[in-house]
């Protein structure tokens, strides 16, 4: 019987290397996440693509005012860091993870 290390487990289960995940987490930390922001990201992983207002409603949070503004600022920072992408359709802006995002696979 052999012992499998943490990096091998990550590679086998999620298909990611610890180094690439650490890089994305360090980028994520630059935008100062908190518990609510991480929960919103987890909901986004499940929805694939969504508006901020819809994500806030699904999380049971107020989808206007300060909550909306803080999540929007957070998502805009993640777009600049190339963790998320955004697409404007009409008046709505949809956010989704980059296709090769290891953070997305890890948050599932």
HELIX and SHEET records of a PDB file:
HELIX    1   1 UNK A    6  UNK A   13  1                                   8    
HELIX    2   2 UNK A   18  UNK A   30  1                                  13    
HELIX    3   3 UNK A   35  UNK A   47  1                                  13    
HELIX    4   4 UNK A   52  UNK A   58  1                                   7    
HELIX    5   5 UNK A   65  UNK A   80  1                                  16    
HELIX    6   6 UNK A  102  UNK A  107  1                                   6    
SHEET    1   A 3 UNK A  49  UNK A  50  0                                        
SHEET    2   A 3 UNK A  92  UNK A  97 -1                                        
SHEET    3   A 3 UNK A  84  UNK A  89 -1                                        
END                                                                             
